[in-house]
Amino acid sequence: MSRMEDRKQAREGLKATLVRQPAIAAVDLGASKVTCFIMKADGVHRDNRTLTTAGVGYVQSRGVRGGAIVNLDEAAQAIAQAVERAETVAGVHVQGVSVCTAGGQLASHRVHTQVSLGARPIGDGDLSRAIASALAQVRIPGRKPIHLLPIAWSVDGQRGIRDPRAMFGRALGLELLVVSVNENIFHTLAHCVERAHLSFEGIVAAPFASALAALEEDEMDLGAVCIDMGGGSTSVAVFNNGALCHVDSLAVGGGHVTQDIARGLQTSVVGAERIKTLHGSAIASANEDREMIEAPPRGDDPGAGPVIAPRSLLKGIIQPRVEETLELLRERLKASGAPVEPGAGIVLTGGASQLAGVREVAVRVFDRPVRLGRPRRVPHLADAASGPAFCAAAGVLHRTAFGPREAVSSKALAGGGMARKRPIDPNASPMAKAAAWLRDNL
C-alpha cells in the first residue's frame, strides 16, 4: 500500500472520530514549515474585530523549495499532516482549505476604468457597470488572478471615495488591483491540495494575509509596507488609504542565508540553520572577533573535527545577503510606481524577519521606521504560534471573517466549490460577476 493510500485511510479514520461542524481552515505553505489554522464559527468577535482559533498545527515543510513545489507527494503529505494536527486540537473535520503562499511568482497590476453617469444618484447598477468594465480589461496570459480588489472609487475625478452610491456626477471611476500567480504553478498547487484529500478553496497572497494580521487600521489608512520574509521567498504588500494597492515577490528568503552559511563555513545545511538560529546576526556585536563558534563538519568522516570560526565571519555572511534582498525589493518598489506614502512605515513578518539585526538593516535600507509584526488580531494564540512566522495563516482567517471585499470571490477564481455567500461562475461575463459582487457585498 502506498504512503498516500495510508494517509487517505488515516484521514478517513480521523473523520469518523471528529465532530462535523462548520469550520474554516487556512494553510500557510512555506519553504521551512507548513502551518494550519482552524477557526470555528464562534471564533469571530465582531465587537473588537479579533479571532479565536480552535486548532493550530504545523510541521516541517517538505517538497517545497524557493517558494515552489518540487515534490508533489512530499508537499501533499506535509499539508495533510499539518491539517490533521490542527483538526485533532480543534476536534473538528475540515473539508477544504485556503492556501497562503508567497510562491507562484506573485505580481500585481492596477486597472483603471470610467463609466458615464446620468442625471440621477449613483446606484448599484452604475457600480456594476464600472466593475464589469474593469474586469473586461483583465487580460494576463499565462497567469491566474487570485485577488480582484477595488482600490478606490472616484466621482468626476474626486478620488478616495469608499462608497459612491447616492452621489451625483457625470463620470464614475474605479481603480482595481489584480493580483496573479503563474497559471501552471496555480494548478500544481491545487492538485497538491487535492492529493492531500482536501478541497482547494483558493490561494491567498502571503504578504496580503500577513498585513491583514499585523497592520493597524491607522497604518492601512496612512500608508504601510508589509514585507513578508519567508524561508524561500521575500514578498511585499503596499497599503494606502485603507486598500491594498501593490503586491510583489522575490524568490530569495531565509533559506538562502542558511545555504550561504553552509557554503561559507563548510558545514551541513542542518548545522548552518542551527548556527544561524543560535548565533546569527545581520549587524555587528561586541567581541565578535574573539567569540568563536563551532559547526559540524560536512560529510560523515568520523575523524573530521568541528568547524571553528569567529562569529564575525558569520555576520559577514549574513549581512550582505539580507542587505541585497532588501535593496532589491526597494528598487522593485521604486520601479513599479507603487503609491508608497513618504511617511509609510515598514512592518516585517515571516520567520526570516526574526533573525537578529534584520530590523536594523531594514531601517538603513529603506530609511523609514521599521517594526516587527505579529498576528495581533488573534490575541489568544500560544506563545509558540504567536510570532511573525504565523501572521500569514492568521491573516487568511481574518480575511474570511472581515474582508476586504473582493470583486470576485477566491473560491470562484479557484474554479471550484461554492462561494461563501452565493456561487459565482468564474466563466460568467464581467457584468454577471460584477452583479454577484454587488449582491454579496454592498
N, C-alpha and C positions, 0 to 999 in steps of 0.2 A: 504494500500500500504506500502511495506517495505521501510526502510530507504535507502537500496541500490537501489531500484527502483526509489525513489525520486532523489537520486544522479544521476542516469542514465539520467533521464528526464532533470535535471538541466544541465548536460553536453551537451545533445543534443541541448538545447536552447542556450547554450553558443557557440556551434559550428556554429550555424546559424548567430550569430552576429559578429564573429571574422573573420579576413581575413585569407584565406588559402594561405600560402606561406611556403617555406622550413624553418624549424626551428629545432634546436637541444635542447633537454631538458635533464637535469640531476637532479635526485632526491637523496638527501642525507637522508637516513632513519636511524635516530638515536633514542636513548632511551629518549632523552629530547626534541628534535624537529625534524620536517620533513621539509626539505628545497628543493625548486625547483628553478633552474636557467635555463632560456631560452635564447638562442642566435640565432640570425638570420644570414643568410649567409654573410651579410655585416659587421658583428661584428668581423670578423677575420682580424687583422692587421699584415700582414706578415713582413712588414718592421722592426718593433720593437718587433715582437712576443708577442703582447698583444691582449686582447679581450675586447669587449664591450657587456655587457648583455642587452637584450631587456626587460627582466622582471624577477623579483625576488619575490618569495612568500614563507612564512614559517608559520607553525602552531605548537602548542604544540603536541608532539608525544603522540600517544595512541596505545595500543595494542602491544607495544614493551617493553621488559624488558631484561636487561643483554645482549643486542645485538641480541636477538632472538624474533621472532614474537610469542606472546602468545594469541592474539585475532585477528583472520584474518579480521573480519568485521571492527573492530575499526582501524586497521592499514591501510586497504584499504581506509576507509573514510578520514583518515589523509592525505594519499598520494593524493587522489582526491582533497581535499581542497587546499593543497599547490600548486598543479599544476594549479588549477582554478585561484588562486590568481595571479600566475605568468603569466598565459595566459591573464588575464584581463589587467595587466600592459603592457604586450608586444603587445597586440592587435592581437595575432595570436592563432591558434589552433594547438596543437601538437598531433600527432598520437601515438608516443611511447616514452619511457623514458629509459635511462640507470640508474641503481640504484647503488648508492655508499653505502657500508656498511662495518663495521668492525666486524659484526657478522658472524655466519656460521662457526665458528672455523677455521678462516683463518690460512693457513700454506703454506709453500713453500719448494721445494727441487730442487736441481740442477742436471741436466742430462748432462753427458759428452759423446761425440762420436767423431769418427775419421774415415775418408774415404781416400782411396788411390787415388793418382793423377797420371796422365800420363805425358809424356814429352811435355806438351803444357801449355799455360797460363790458369789459373783458370777461368772458365766461369760459366754462370748461371746454367748449368747442374750439375756442381760439388757442388755448393751451395745447389741446390735442393736435391741432394743425401744426403748431410750432415744433412739437416733439416729433411728429411724423416727418416734417421737413428735415430735421436734424438727423433722424435715423436713416433717411434716404441717402444721406451723404456718407454714411459709414461704409467705406469700401477699403478693406485691408487684406488683400490676397495673401494666403498662406498663414494668416493669423486668426485667432479666435477671440472675440470680445468676451471678457469676463465681468466687466463693470461698465454700465452706461449711466453716468451720474450727471444730472443737471448741476452746473456750477452756479449760474446766475441768470435771472431774467432781466430784461430791460424794456422800458416803455418810452418810445420816442428818444432813444439814446440815454435815458436815465438808467444807470446801472445799479446793481446791488439790491434789486427788489426780490424779496423772498417769495411773495405770493402776489401776482399782479391782478388777480381777479377783482372785479368791481371797479377797476381803474379805467380811465379814459385815455385814448391816444390814437395815433394814426398807424403806428408800427409796433409790433411785439417782437422782441429779440430774445434769443436763447443761446447760451453757451453750454455745450455738452462735452463732458470728458469721456473718452473711450479708452479704457484700459484693456490691453490684449496680451495674449501669450502666443507662442508658436503653436500652430494648429496640430502638428504631429505630436508635440510634447503633451498638449492638452488631451488628446485621445489616448496616449500611452498612460497618462496618469489616471484617466477614467477607467481604463482596462485594469490597471493595477488595483484600484479600489474594488472593482468587481471580483477580481481574483481573491480578494480577502473576504468575499461573500458579504459585501455591503453594497448598499445603493449609493451611487455617486450623485451628490446634490449640487455640485458646482465647485469652482475654485474661488478663493479669496486671496487677493494680493497681500503678501505678508506685511509690507510697510503700512498699508492702509489699515489692516486689522490691528497692528501694533499701535498705531497712532490713536485709534478709537479707544484702546485700553489705557494708554498712558497720558494722552494730552488732556489738559484742562479746557473747559469751554472757552475761556478767555484766550487761550493760546490759539485755538482754531479760528476765532474771530479776528484776532490781531495779526495772525500770521505765525506759522511754525513749520519747522522742517524736522520730520521724524526719520532718523537713519536706523535701519534695522540691520545689525551686524551679525549674521549667522555664520555657521561653520563653512558653508560652501559658497555663499554669495553675500553681497552688501547691497541693500536696496534702500530707496528713499521715497517718501511721500511728502508733498508740499501742500499745506493748508493755507487758505486765505479767505477772509470774510465768511468763515464757518464752513467752507466747502473744500473738498479735495480738488486740487487743480493740476497736479502733476505726479507721475509715478515713473521711476526708472530703476534699473538694477545693473550691478556688475557681478560677473562670475568670479569674484575674489572674496574670500572670507577668512575666518579664524583658522580653518584647516590649512590654508596656505602658509600661515605663520608657523604652524606646527611642522609642516614639511620643510620650511626654511631652517628651523631649529635642528631637525633631524639631519639635514644635509650639512649644516654648519658645524655641528658637534659630533658628526659621525655616529649618531645613536639611532635607536629604533623610533618609529612613529609613536608607539605607546610611551616610550621613555621621554620623548620630546614633549608629548602632551602633558605628562606628569610634571616635568620641569617647568613648562610654561605656566601651569596652574599654581605651583608652589613658589616659584622664584621669578616668574616672568614679569617684566615691566617695560613700558614704552618710553619711560623717562629715566634720567639718571638718578641714582640714590647714593647716599653716603657710604664710603668704604667699599664700593662695589668692585674696585680694582683688587682689593685684598681678600674679598669674600669669594671662596671657591665653591663650586657646585659639582656634583657628581651625576653622571648619566650612564645608564647601562650600555655596554658595547653592542654594536650591531652584529648580528650573526650569532652562532651557537658555539663558538670556540670556548671550551671550558677554561683555557689558560689565559684568556684575554681579561685584563683588568678593567675597572670602570674608567670612563672618560672623565677627566678632571679639567675644568676650565674656570676662569674668573667670571663672576657674574656680569661684569661689564661687557664681555663678549656676547652674552645672551641679550642684553639690552641693545647692542649694536646690530643684532639680527632682527629683533622685533620692531624697533622704531622705524627703520626705513620702509618696511612693508606696510605698517599702519599708516605712515605719512603718505606713501604712494597711493594707497587705496582711497584715503580721504581727499587727497588733492585731485585725483582723477574724478571722483564724484563731484567735487566742487566745480571743476571745469565742465563736466557734463551738464550740471545745472545751469551754468552761465550760457552754454551753447544752446540749450533748449529754449531759452526765453521764458522759463517758468517764473511766474509772478512772486518772487521771494521778497517780502517786505524788508526794508532796511533794518527794522527793529526786530525781525523774526528771530527767535531763539532756536537752538538745536536740541532735540531730545534723542538720546541714544537708547536703543533697545536691542534685544538679541543677546545670545550667550557671549559672543566675542566682545561686546561692549564692557563686560565685567573685568577684563584684563586691566591690571593697574596701569595708570598713565594714559589710557586711551582718551579719557575726557580731556586731559590737559593738552594732548596732541590735537584734538578736535578744536579746542579753543584757539590754538595757534594757527591752524589751517584755515578756519572759517572766520576768525576774528569776530566771534559772536558768543553770547552766553550759551553754555552747554550744561545740560543736566542729564542724569541717568534716569530713565523712565521705568516705572513698574506698573503692573496691572491694577491701578488704583480703584477701578470700578468693580473689582471683585475682592472686597476687603477681607474676606474670611478664609483665604487660601492658607494652607500650611506653609511654614517657612521655606520648605524645600521647593515649593512651586509658586512662590510669590516674587521671584526676581525678574530681571529684564528678559531672561530667556523664555518666559512664559507669557509675554504680552500678546503675541500673535494669536494663540489659541483662545485667550480670554477675549480678545477683540472680535473674533468671529461670533462668539456668543452675544456680545454687546450689539453688534451689527444686526443680528437676528431679532433681538428684543427691541432695540430703539432706533434702528436705521443707521445711516441716512437712507432716504428713499431713492430707489433706482428706477430708471426709465423702463427697464425690463428686468425681471427677477433673475437671480443666478440660476435657479432651477430651470427656468425656461431657456436661458442661454446654454445650459449644460445639455439640453436636448432630450431630457428625460425626466420623469417624475411629475408631480403636481406642484405648482407654486403654492406658497404658504397660504394665500388667500383664495385665488382662483387660478385655473390653468391658463397659461398664456402660450399660444402656439409659437415656437421660435421661427417657424416658416411663414407666419402671418405677415400681412402687409404692414408697412410702418404705421399707417393710420390705425390699424387694429391693435398693434402693440401700444400705441400712444393712448388709445381709448382704455385699454386694460390697465395701464399705469394710472390714469386719472381715476378710474373706478376704484382701484385699491388704495390709493394714496392721498387723494385730495377730496 
